[in-house]
Amino acid sequence: MGAGSVDVWMANEEDRAMNRRTLLASMAGTAAVGGCSAREAGAEHAGRPTLAIASEGAGRWRIRSWQWQAGAWRPVVAHATRVGAKIRFSGRIAAADRAEVVTRLNA
């Protein structure tokens, strides 16, 4: 090989077939392992998104909680408004977060 030339390895047909089979087999294995949902693996609450309460002005909040539905975490949005000594909610709050929302807003 002279200066400036590049040594290129050319795979033969058998090598390409083996690489393709290996790739397809590893993809199939990954799909099989990753195919079960978090809930099926017993980890419904693992990786649960965080409850978020954001102020929208004096005595007004936007609440984003999360509910496990159809194999994925889905946001559940509600709004809260302070009316006198009470707090009025509109929209849904995930059952698992209700007590914490009330505690945090009354603090």
N, C-alpha and C positions, 0 to 999 in steps of 0.2 A: 504494500500500500504506500502510495506516495504522499507527499505533504499535501494537506488540504482534503484528502479523501476521508470518507467516513465508512467505518466498518458497520454494515447493517446486517442484523440477523433476520433471516426470513424464516418464519415458521412454516413447517410443512403442513399438509392437510390434516394429518393425524394430530398434531399439536393444537391446531385450531379447533378441531372437533372436541378434544379433551378439555380445552379451556372453556368452550361453550357449554359442555356438559357440566363441568365444575361450577361455572357461573349459575346455570339454571338450577342445579341441585342446591347450591347455597341460597339462592333466592327463594326457592320453595321451602327450604328449612326455616329461613327467616320469617316467611309468611306464616308458616305453621306455628312457630313459637309466638310471634307477635299477633297472631290472629285472635287470641282470647282477649276479651276486654278486661279492664282493670277490675270491674265488678266480679267477673267470673274468676279472676285470680284472687279474690278476697281482699282487694285493696280499694274498695269504693271510696274510702275517705283519705287514702293516700294521694297526695297531690291535689287536694281540694283547694280551689282558689280561695283567697282571703275575703272575708266580709269587708265591705267598704262603706263608710258613711261620710259623705261630703256635704259641707255646708253650702247652701244656696242662698244665703242671706240670713238676716236676723230671724231666728226661730223657724228656719226651714232647712230640711235636709233631703238629700237623695241617698237612698239605701240600695246597695247592690249586694245581694246574697246569691248563693249558688245552690242548685238542686240537681241531683243525679237523675237524668232522664234519657231514655233511648241510648244508653251506653256512653253518655258523655256528660260533662258538667255544663249546665245551661244557666245563664244569668237570670236572676229574678229581681226586677227593679220595682221599688216602691218609693213613695215620697212621704215625708212626715212634716207636720206643721204644729207649732206650739200654739195652743188656744187656751189662754189663761194659765191654769196650773196643769192642764192636761196636754197630751200629745195626740193629734189625730193622724192616722195613717191612711194613705190611699195606695192601692196596689197590693201586691202579695209580698210576703217575706217568707223565705224558706223556714219550715218548722224548726230546723236545727239552729237557726240564728235568732229566732224571735226574742228569747229571754235576754240574750246579749245586746240586741238592739235597744230594748227598753232600758236595760241597765245603763248603757253608754249614753243614751239621750237624756236620762234623768240625772246623770252625774253632774 
